[in-house]
Amino acid sequence: MKYKILAAILLSGVSLRAQVASVDGWKKLTLREKIGQTMIMLPDRKMELQLGNGSLPGFFKRYPVTGFFMGWKLFQGVDTKDKISFIKQAATAYQQASTQPLIFQQDYEHGVALPGMTGMPYEMAIGAANSPQLTYNYGKTLAMESRSVGIQWVLHPMADLNLNPLNPIVNVRGISDDPDRAIRLLSRQVKGLQYNGVAATIKHFPGDGVDYRDQHLTTTTNSLTMSEWYRYHGKVFQALIDSGVAAIMPGHITLPAYQKQKLNGFLPPATLSHELLTGLLKNEMHFKGVIISDAMTMGGFRGWFPNQLEGEIASFKAGVDVLLWPSYSFMDTLEARIKRNEIPMSRLDDAVSRIWAMKVRYNAATAKRQLIKPMSIGDKAFARATSDSICAAAVTLVRDRDKSLPLSKNVKKILVVGVVPQSRKGGDGGLAVLKNFATQLGQKGYHVDFQHNLLYENQGWDEQVSKQYDKVIFAVVRQPHTPFGPLQLYDDEAQSAWAVNAMPKSKVIVISFGSPYILNEYFERVNTCINAYSNNEEMHNAVIKVLTGEAKANGTSPVNLQNNAFKKYSTIE
């Protein structure tokens, strides 16, 4: 084990001389400090002060946790313009109050989504660009921007294969449905992150993207046979394990072809399955890194035990090394049960040795270290160039049957229709950002109008819009969790699809800034269709260059667009 840790340190570029002495540092921790190494918490200053009798050092003395997920909860009540300074201050304050080295974590699935940071596209855009060098640069950019705000561990990238177009959770968050393309690109992205000081996490073992349901809502299933699994998800996870990925996140997903042990009459999700985590992942696949659970608030995890605490304990016993957002009572309960010999000390030592080795690997095993690593002017320029290059390489011309592109000189007046759902969960769905696309297009000299959806029913079933414009561009944004639920079009967005199909096809262009499957699901008769995968300004600019002839669409679809989206995917054919 020690030799593998030393090899990982060398691969990460961290000074071997500086780190060897601390590889076994975890052995000096108290029992409670060891348990704390298995806990990543959500920031909650009110609770922390309450638990610490009014002081942050008091909190860490009582609950010496390993670190914090610096996400949405940290920023409650914080003005948008102040978020970058606030996260730096919060991370610094936490580390100064703790005698143990902390590690700070975030998802950052499409870049560090904070003001002033680079807008990065979703993972599927990287798959469409299909460039190992650009993919490495993406990882490097994410690492530099993460380090600049104190983050050294990201829950990214997704290793899930989007085998089912109806899957509502992977989609543009995943890089491809092809395991070989996924391995070729993800291995470079992981290196870009880890060579630049940030631990990568691949997720969601044993692999999402087969079910049509969302594990945030219920326990879902990877229904592949084992021979299929080894050709698809298993192949990807094994390749990335062999290449040295630091962490793996299991999902609240079952693998019936492998599992035999049931809980309350049902196969438990991977986060509660000793068979999948210890038997398959640690023993058969020889994963020596950190297993970090998915969030324990999710519907796929909840309700398997009479209370949440027992679920957390069961997850740890199954093989999870670090729990994401457990209760503080987890520490008290695990301590008591280890002292009563109900849970073997060897299980805790295995978990702590793994998280400590990861901290050593990324020079995060000491409280006195450079937590914030500012970016230089050159670093920022590299980040912007990386995003622009990926977006430019990702734009995929799905079809242009009547050769409408580039737009002819006769096109003067354009209507952009934003087909975007709005909801309580998911906010405006990206509508405000999408308006930038119309603005940028207008700056090219066109007269551009913008409206949210086009309600064909309200027009008395009489299509009039195309008579007023030279082109009508339907810009569709349908992405996972904006809002929660299926990724199909419904309500006003469905009426917009109705309007498209009533129009003369020579007047219409459909661009998906989200799900790539939308084009063939609703708009197969539309002659000119583009997949762009992400709704951000950099991608808007790349698409407009294709529309105006300033650039060609060089992206290749990373997923099979001929899949029948209404077929039940139980096996791969």
C-alpha positions in Angstrom: 0.0 0.0 0.0 2.8 2.4 1.0 4.6 1.9 -2.3 1.4 2.7 -4.3 1.0 5.9 -2.3 4.5 6.9 -3.1 4.0 6.2 -6.7 0.8 8.3 -6.7 2.8 11.2 -5.1 5.3 11.0 -7.9 2.6 11.0 -10.5 0.9 14.0 -8.9 4.0 16.1 -9.2 4.2 16.7 -5.4 7.6 16.8 -3.8 8.4 13.3 -2.5 10.9 14.7 0.0 8.3 17.0 1.5 5.6 14.3 1.7 7.1 10.9 2.7 7.2 11.6 6.4 3.5 12.3 6.6 2.2 9.2 4.8 1.5 7.4 8.1 0.5 10.6 10.0 -3.0 9.4 10.4 -1.8 6.7 12.9 -1.2 9.5 15.5 -4.8 10.7 15.4 -7.2 10.0 18.3 -10.2 7.8 17.7 -12.5 10.8 17.3 -10.0 12.5 15.0 -9.9 9.4 12.8 -13.7 9.3 12.6 -13.7 13.0 11.7 -11.5 12.2 8.6 -14.5 10.3 7.2 -16.9 13.3 7.3 -17.4 16.0 4.7 -19.9 18.5 6.0 -22.0 21.4 4.7 -21.1 24.8 6.1 -23.5 25.9 8.7 -21.9 28.6 11.0 -24.8 28.8 13.3 -24.7 25.1 14.0 -20.9 25.0 14.2 -20.9 27.8 16.8 -23.7 26.1 18.8 -21.8 22.8 18.8 -18.5 24.6 19.7 -20.0 26.6 22.6 -19.7 29.8 20.7 -16.4 29.4 19.0 -15.1 27.8 15.8 -12.0 26.3 17.4 -14.3 24.8 20.0 -16.4 23.2 17.2 -13.3 21.6 15.7 -12.1 20.3 19.1 -15.4 18.5 19.5 -16.0 17.6 15.9 -12.7 17.4 14.0 -14.2 16.8 10.6 -12.0 16.3 7.4 -13.5 19.2 5.5 -16.4 21.0 3.9 -18.4 21.0 0.6 -18.3 24.7 -0.3 -21.5 24.8 -2.2 -24.8 26.6 -2.1 -25.3 26.6 1.6 -22.1 28.5 2.2 -23.5 31.4 0.1 -26.9 31.9 1.8 -27.4 35.6 2.2 -24.2 36.5 0.3 -24.3 39.0 -2.6 -23.3 37.5 -5.9 -20.4 40.0 -6.4 -19.0 39.0 -3.0 -19.0 35.2 -3.4 -15.3 34.8 -4.5 -13.9 36.8 -1.5 -16.4 35.1 0.8 -15.4 31.5 -0.1 -11.7 32.3 0.3 -12.4 33.9 3.7 -14.5 31.0 4.8 -11.9 28.4 3.8 -9.2 30.3 5.5 -11.2 30.8 8.7 -12.1 27.1 8.9 -8.5 26.0 8.5 -7.1 28.5 11.0 -9.6 27.2 13.6 -8.8 23.6 13.0 -5.6 21.9 14.2 -6.2 19.1 11.7 -5.6 19.6 7.9 -8.9 20.3 6.1 -9.8 19.7 2.5 -12.4 21.7 0.7 -14.6 20.3 -2.0 -17.1 21.2 -4.7 -18.8 19.6 -7.8 -17.7 22.3 -10.3 -19.1 20.1 -13.1 -19.0 22.9 -15.7 -16.3 25.1 -14.2 -16.1 27.2 -11.1 -19.5 28.9 -11.3 -18.5 32.1 -9.5 -18.4 35.7 -10.8 -15.2 36.4 -12.7 -14.4 32.8 -13.3 -14.3 31.2 -16.8 -17.6 29.8 -18.2 -16.9 26.2 -19.0 -19.2 24.0 -21.1 -20.8 20.8 -19.9 -18.9 17.5 -20.1 -20.7 16.4 -23.3 -19.3 19.4 -25.1 -15.8 18.0 -24.3 -17.0 14.7 -25.8 -18.1 16.4 -29.0 -14.8 18.3 -29.3 -13.1 14.9 -28.9 -9.6 16.4 -28.3 -7.4 14.8 -25.6 -5.3 17.9 -25.4 -8.3 20.2 -25.0 -9.7 17.8 -22.4 -6.4 17.9 -20.4 -6.5 21.7 -20.7 -10.1 21.7 -19.3 -8.9 19.7 -16.3 -5.9 22.0 -15.8 -8.2 25.1 -16.0 -10.6 23.7 -13.5 -7.7 22.8 -11.2 -6.2 26.3 -11.3 -9.6 28.0 -10.8 -10.5 25.6 -8.0 -7.2 26.2 -6.2 -7.6 29.9 -6.5 -10.6 29.7 -4.1 -9.2 27.0 -1.8 -10.8 23.9 -3.4 -8.6 20.8 -3.7 -11.1 18.1 -4.3 -13.8 18.1 -7.0 -16.7 15.6 -7.4 -16.0 15.5 -11.1 -15.9 14.1 -13.8 -18.8 11.9 -14.5 -17.8 8.5 -15.8 -21.4 7.5 -16.5 -22.3 6.5 -20.0 -25.6 7.9 -21.3 -26.9 4.7 -22.8 -30.5 5.7 -22.4 -31.7 9.0 -24.0 -34.5 9.1 -21.5 -32.1 9.1 -18.5 -32.8 12.5 -16.7 -29.5 12.7 -14.7 -26.6 12.0 -17.0 -27.3 13.5 -20.5 -25.0 16.6 -21.1 -23.3 15.9 -17.7 -21.8 12.8 -19.2 -19.0 12.8 -21.9 -20.3 10.1 -24.2 -22.1 6.8 -24.6 -19.0 5.2 -26.1 -16.7 3.6 -23.5 -13.6 4.0 -25.6 -14.1 7.7 -26.2 -14.9 8.2 -22.5 -11.7 6.5 -21.4 -9.6 8.4 -23.9 -10.9 11.7 -22.8 -11.7 11.2 -19.1 -8.2 9.9 -18.4 -6.7 13.1 -19.8 -9.2 15.3 -17.8 -8.3 13.4 -14.6 -4.6 14.0 -15.3 -5.3 17.7 -16.0 -6.9 18.0 -12.6 -4.6 15.8 -10.6 -1.3 17.0 -12.1 -2.3 20.5 -11.1 -3.1 19.8 -7.4 -6.8 18.8 -7.3 -8.2 15.4 -6.5 -10.6 14.1 -9.1 -13.7 12.0 -8.4 -15.3 9.7 -11.0 -19.0 9.0 -10.5 -21.5 7.3 -10.1 -20.3 3.7 -9.6 -21.5 1.2 -10.8 -22.7 3.6 -13.5 -25.7 5.7 -14.2 -27.3 6.4 -17.6 -29.2 3.1 -18.1 -32.3 3.7 -16.0 -34.9 6.3 -17.0 -35.3 7.5 -13.4 -33.3 9.9 -11.2 -31.5 8.6 -8.1 -32.1 12.0 -6.4 -35.7 10.9 -6.2 -35.5 7.1 -5.8 -33.1 4.2 -5.9 -32.3 3.5 -9.6 -30.9 0.5 -11.5 -28.1 -0.3 -13.8 -29.8 -3.2 -15.5 -26.9 -4.4 -17.7 -25.8 -8.0 -17.6 -22.4 -8.5 -16.2 -20.9 -9.2 -19.6 -22.4 -5.9 -20.8 -21.3 -4.1 -17.7 -17.7 -5.1 -18.2 -17.9 -3.8 -21.8 -19.4 -0.5 -20.8 -19.3 1.1 -17.3 -17.0 -1.5 -15.8 -14.5 -0.9 -18.6 -14.5 2.8 -18.0 -14.2 2.6 -14.2 -11.4 0.0 -14.4 -9.4 2.1 -16.9 -9.6 5.2 -14.7 -8.8 3.3 -11.6 -5.7 1.9 -13.4 -4.7 5.4 -14.4 -4.7 6.6 -10.8 -7.9 8.5 -10.2 -8.0 9.7 -6.6 -11.7 9.1 -5.6 -14.8 7.3 -6.7 -18.4 8.2 -5.8 -20.9 5.4 -5.8 -24.5 6.3 -6.7 -27.7 5.3 -5.1 -27.9 2.7 -7.9 -28.3 -1.1 -7.9 -26.5 -3.6 -10.1 -28.8 -6.7 -10.1 -26.6 -8.8 -12.3 -23.9 -8.7 -9.5 -25.9 -8.3 -6.2 -27.4 -11.1 -4.2 -27.8 -9.7 -0.7 -31.1 -7.9 -0.1 -32.2 -5.3 2.4 -35.9 -5.3 3.4 -36.6 -7.5 0.4 -34.9 -5.2 -2.1 -31.4 -4.9 -3.5 -29.8 -1.9 -1.8 -28.1 0.9 -3.7 -24.3 0.9 -4.1 -23.9 3.4 -1.2 -25.3 0.6 1.1 -23.9 -2.4 -0.7 -20.9 -4.3 0.8 -21.0 -6.5 -2.3 -20.5 -3.6 -4.7 -18.2 -1.4 -2.7 -16.0 -3.9 -0.9 -16.5 -7.0 -3.0 -16.5 -5.5 -6.5 -14.8 -2.1 -6.3 -12.1 -2.6 -3.6 -11.4 -6.3 -3.9 -12.0 -7.3 -7.6 -11.2 -4.0 -9.2 -8.4 -3.2 -6.8 -9.3 0.4 -6.1 -7.0 1.8 -3.5 -8.3 5.4 -3.4 -11.1 7.1 -1.6 -14.8 6.0 -1.9 -16.9 9.1 -1.1 -20.7 8.6 -0.9 -23.1 10.6 -2.9 -25.2 13.0 -0.9 -27.1 11.3 1.9 -30.1 13.6 1.6 -31.1 12.0 -1.7 -34.2 10.0 -2.2 -32.3 6.9 -3.4 -30.5 6.7 -0.1 -33.2 7.7 2.4 -35.7 5.4 4.0 -33.7 2.1 3.8 -33.4 2.2 7.6 -35.7 3.4 10.4 -33.6 6.6 10.7 -31.0 8.5 8.8 -28.2 7.8 11.3 -28.5 4.0 10.8 -28.2 4.5 7.1 -25.0 6.5 7.5 -23.5 3.8 9.7 -24.5 1.1 7.3 -22.9 3.0 4.4 -19.7 3.2 6.3 -19.7 -0.5 7.1 -20.4 -1.3 3.5 -17.2 0.4 2.4 -17.7 4.1 2.0 -14.6 5.9 3.3 -15.9 9.5 3.4 -19.5 10.3 3.9 -21.0 13.4 2.1 -23.1 15.5 4.5 -23.7 13.0 7.3 -25.2 14.0 10.6 -22.9 15.1 13.4 -24.4 12.3 15.5 -22.6 9.9 13.1 -19.3 10.7 14.9 -20.7 10.1 18.3 -22.4 6.9 17.4 -19.5 5.4 15.4 -17.2 6.2 18.3 -19.4 4.4 20.8 -19.9 1.3 18.5 -16.2 1.0 17.8 -15.5 1.1 21.5 -18.1 -1.6 22.0 -16.4 -3.7 19.3 -19.6 -3.6 17.2 -17.7 -2.2 14.3 -14.1 -3.3 13.7 -11.3 -0.8 14.0 -9.8 -2.2 10.8 -12.8 -0.7 8.8 -12.0 2.8 10.3 -8.3 2.4 9.7 -8.8 1.4 6.1 -11.0 4.5 5.5 -8.7 6.9 7.3 -5.6 5.6 5.6 -7.2 6.2 2.2 -8.3 9.8 2.8 -5.0 10.7 4.5 -3.1 9.2 1.6 -5.1 11.5 -0.7 -4.3 14.5 1.4 -0.6 13.7 1.3 -0.8 13.2 -2.4 -2.1 16.7 -2.9 0.0 18.4 -0.2 -3.1 18.8 2.0 -1.9 16.8 5.0 -0.8 19.8 7.0 -2.8 22.6 8.4 0.0 25.1 7.7 0.1 25.2 3.9 -0.8 27.6 1.1 -4.6 27.1 0.9 -5.3 29.8 -1.7 -3.2 29.7 -4.9 -3.9 32.8 -6.9 -4.0 32.7 -10.7 -1.6 34.7 -12.8 -2.6 36.8 -15.8 -1.2 34.0 -18.0 -3.3 31.4 -16.1 -6.5 33.4 -16.7 -5.7 33.8 -20.4 -5.1 30.1 -20.6 -8.5 29.4 -19.0 -10.4 31.7 -21.4 -8.6 30.2 -24.4 -9.4 26.7 -23.2 -13.1 27.4 -22.9 -13.3 29.2 -26.2 -11.4 26.4 -28.0 -13.6 23.6 -26.5 -16.8 25.4 -27.4 -15.5 26.1 -31.0 -14.6 22.5 -31.4 -17.8 21.1 -29.9 -20.5 22.7 -32.1 -22.1 19.8 -34.0 -24.1 20.3 -37.2 -26.6 17.5 -36.9 -28.1 18.2 -40.4 -28.4 21.0 -42.9 -30.5 19.4 -45.7 -31.2 22.6 -47.6 -27.8 24.2 -47.1 -29.1 27.1 -45.0 -25.7 27.6 -43.4 -24.0 30.0 -43.4 -26.9 32.4 -43.3 -27.3 34.1 -46.7 -27.1 37.8 -47.2 -30.8 37.9 -47.7 -31.4 37.1 -44.0 -31.9 40.4 -42.2 -34.6 39.9 -39.6 -34.4 37.0 -37.1 -36.7 35.9 -34.3 -34.9 33.9 -31.5 -37.4 31.8 -29.5 -36.0 30.7 -26.1 -37.5 27.3 -25.4 -36.7 27.1 -21.7 -38.7 25.8 -18.7 -39.0 27.9 -15.6 -39.7 26.5 -12.2 -39.1 26.8 -8.4 -36.4 24.1 -8.5 -34.1 25.1 -11.3 -34.9 28.8 -11.4 -35.3 30.4 -14.8 -33.8 27.3 -16.5 -31.1 29.5 -18.2 -33.5 32.0 -19.8 -31.5 35.1 -18.7 -28.3 33.6 -20.0 -29.9 32.6 -23.3 -30.9 36.2 -24.0 -27.1 36.8 -24.5 -27.3 34.6 -27.6 -29.8 36.9 -29.2 -27.8 40.0 -28.1 -24.6 38.6 -29.6 -26.4 37.7 -32.8 -27.8 41.2 -33.1 -24.3 42.6 -32.8 -23.5 40.9 -36.1 -25.8 43.3 -37.9 -29.1 41.4 -37.9 -32.3 42.8 -36.6 -33.0 40.3 -33.8 -36.1 39.9 -31.6 -36.3 37.6 -28.7 -39.2 35.9 -27.0 -39.8 33.2 -24.4 -41.6 30.3 -26.2 -44.0 30.5 -29.0 -47.5 29.5 -28.1 -49.1 28.2 -31.3 -52.4 27.5 -29.6 -52.7 31.2 -28.7 -52.4 32.1 -32.4 -55.6 30.3 -33.2 -53.6 27.5 -34.9 -52.6 29.9 -37.6 -48.9 30.1 -38.2 -48.0 33.7 -38.9 -44.6 34.3 -37.3 -42.5 32.9 -40.1 -44.0 35.5 -42.5 -42.6 38.3 -40.3 -39.0 37.0 -40.2 -36.4 35.7 -42.6 -35.4 33.1 -40.1 -36.8 31.8 -36.8 -34.2 30.2 -34.5 -35.6 28.0 -31.8 -32.9 27.9 -29.0 -33.8 25.0 -26.8 -32.3 24.6 -23.3 -33.2 21.3 -21.6 -30.6 20.2 -19.0 -30.6 17.9 -16.0 -32.3 19.3 -12.9 -33.5 22.6 -14.4 -36.1 21.7 -13.3 -36.0 18.2 -11.8 -37.9 15.6 -13.8 -37.8 14.1 -17.4 -35.9 16.0 -20.0 -38.7 16.0 -22.5 -40.6 19.2 -23.5 -43.9 20.0 -21.7 -46.3 22.8 -21.2 -45.3 26.0 -23.0 -42.1 24.4 -24.3 -44.2 21.6 -25.9 -46.4 24.2 -27.6 -43.2 25.7 -29.0 -42.4 22.3 -30.6 -45.9 22.3 -32.0 -45.2 25.7 -33.5 -41.9 24.6 -35.1 -43.6 21.7 -36.8 -46.3 23.9 -38.2 -43.8 26.3 -39.9 -42.2 26.1 -43.3 -39.0 24.2 -42.7 -37.0 26.6 -44.8 -37.5 29.3 -42.3 -36.5 27.3 -39.2 -33.3 26.5 -37.4 -33.3 24.6 -34.1 -30.3 24.8 -31.8 -30.1 22.7 -28.7 -28.0 24.3 -25.9 -28.7 21.2 -23.8 -29.9 17.6 -24.4 -28.6 16.4 -27.8 -31.6 14.0 -28.2 -34.2 16.9 -28.4 -33.5 17.5 -32.1 -34.6 14.0 -33.3 -37.2 13.6 -30.7 -39.3 16.6 -31.6 -37.7 18.2 -34.7 -36.8 15.4 -37.1 -38.4 17.2 -40.1 -36.5 20.4 -39.4 -33.8 20.7 -42.1 -31.2 22.6 -40.1 -30.3 21.5 -36.6 -27.3 22.1 -34.3 -26.2 20.6 -31.0 -24.3 22.9 -28.7 -24.6 21.0 -25.4 -24.2 24.1 -23.1 -25.9 27.4 -22.5 -23.1 29.8 -21.8 -21.7 32.8 -23.5 -18.6 31.1 -24.9 -20.8 28.5 -26.6 -23.2 31.2 -27.9 -20.3 32.9 -29.6 -19.1 29.6 -31.1 -22.5 28.8 -32.5 -22.9 32.3 -34.0 -19.6 32.0 -35.8 -21.0 28.8 -37.4 -24.3 30.6 -38.3 -22.4 33.5 -39.9 -19.8 31.4 -41.7 -16.9 32.6 -39.6 -16.2 29.0 -38.5 -17.2 25.5 -39.4 -19.0 23.1 -37.1 -16.3 20.6 -36.3 -17.9 18.7 -33.5 -18.8 15.0 -33.8 -21.8 13.7 -31.8 -20.5 11.9 -28.7 -23.8 9.9 -28.4 -25.9 7.9 -30.9 -28.6 10.2 -32.0 -30.4 7.4 -33.8 -31.4 5.7 -30.5 -35.2 5.4 -30.2 -35.9 7.6 -27.3 -39.1 5.9 -26.5 -37.6 2.4 -26.3 -37.2 0.7 -22.9 -33.5 0.3 -22.3 -33.0 -2.8 -20.3 -30.0 -4.2 -22.2 -27.6 -3.1 -24.8 -28.1 -4.4 -28.3 
